[in-house]
Every structure is written in structure tokens, then in C-alpha cells.
Amino acid sequence: MTFRTLTYMTLAVALASSVLAAQPSGNPQVNINTATVNELQLLPRVGATLAQRIVDFRAANGPFKAPEELARVKGMGEKNFARLQSYVTITGSTTLKEKVRSPRASKPAAKTKG
């Protein structure tokens, strides 16, 4: 290879890697160790009160070491945590920008007499 070809290939690899690094991950997330009350409220089934409890819990106990520790916050519980687990992280930046609505439970079909 010539020096020019090698230089162009190096530049192309550097450019491609910087573009890939700038793209957010496919799933928007909230970092529970750095998120504000407003950012935490973007999670499904998290309102102002629960978001404040998360911030207070974090202040009293230090940063979360695993997302599952969020279930220890009063009012969170296992079921609620399961609904929002895919949106929670303990590293990186918060990338979730819109409120996530929890899907409603489907109603069973009405039975017909017959």
C-alpha cells in the first residue's frame, strides 16, 4: 500500500469510530445515579413523589451499585421496577427525553352466551 492509501484508510476508520461513538444507544435510558427529579419522572409509573424518594434514597445511601437496588426505594416494589428496568442504568448519561407510558393491561374478551 502507498502512504496516501494508508493515510486515507486511517482517516476513514477514525471518522467512522467518532460517528459511532456519538450515536446514542438504541434504548433511551435514565441514569439513576445522576438523574434529577424531572428526569426520573420520565420513567413509566414514576411521578414526582416517587422520583423525590429515589433522589432522597440516593442521597442517604450513596450511588446505586446495581439497577435492582431501585426496588428498595419505598413505593417502587418489584412489579414497578420490572416495568421500568429496561429504561434504567447506573452508568453513562440520561438519554430518555420523553415520558414513557406504561402499557395498560388488556381486558379479557367478554364471553358471549350461546
N, C-alpha and C positions, 0 to 999 in steps of 0.2 A: 504494500500500500504506500501511497505517497503521503507526504506530510500534510498536504492540503486535505486529502480524503480523511485521514485520521483526525484532523482538527474539526472538520465538519461533523464527523460521527460523534466526537466528544461533545461538541456543542448541542447536537440533537438530543443526546442522552441527558445532558444537563437540563435542557429546556423541558423535555418530557417529564423528568422527575420533579421539576419545580411545579409544573402544571398539575400533576397528580397529587402532590403534597398540598396544593391549595384547594383542592376539591374537598367538600365536606363528606363525611361518611354517609352511606346510604340511608341510615336510620337516624333522624334527629334525636338528640339526647339532652338531658339536663344533668349537669354535674352537681350532685347533692352536697358536695363539699364546698362549693363556691357560689352556688345559686342564691339569688336574692328571693325574698318572699314572692315578688311578682313573677319571677322565672319559675319557681316551684309550682305556682298556681296554673301553669300551662299544662301540667301533668293531669291525666284523667282522674276525676274524683278527688282532686286536691283543691280545696278552697282556701280562703285567707286564714282561717283558724288553724287548719292542719299545716299549711305552709309555715306559719309562725312557729308552731310546735316543732317542726323539723329544724328550723333555724335555732331555736332555743335549745333543742336536744344537742345539736352540733356544738353550740357554744359551751354547754355544760360538760359534754363528754369527749370533745375533740372531734377530729375528722372521722368520717365513716371509713372503715377499713374494707368493707365489702358492701355492695348494694343491699344485700339481705338484711343488714343491720337496720335498715329503714323500717322494718316491721316492728322494731322495738319502740318506735315513737307512738305515744298514746293517740289512738284514733286511726292508726294505719292498719294494723292487722294483716294477717296472711292473705286473705282474699283480695283486699285492696292493693297490697303490694304485688300480687300476681298480675293484676290488671295493668300496672304501670311499669313492671320490671323491664320491659324491653326499651323503655324510654330513659332509664336511669343509668348513670355511670359515676365512678368516683375519680376519674381522670379526664384530662382534656377540658375543652371549653363547652359551654352550653350552646347547642346549635338549634334547639327547639324554639321556634318563633311564634307559633300559633297554638291556642288551646286545643288539646286533644280531647275529643268527646268519646266517652266510653260507650261502646255499642250497647243498646238496650237488649235485655233478654227477650227472646222471641216467645210470643204467646203460643200455647198449644192450639192446634186447629180445633174448631168447635166440632163436636160429634153430632152427626145427623141421626135422627131416628129412622129406623127403616128396616 
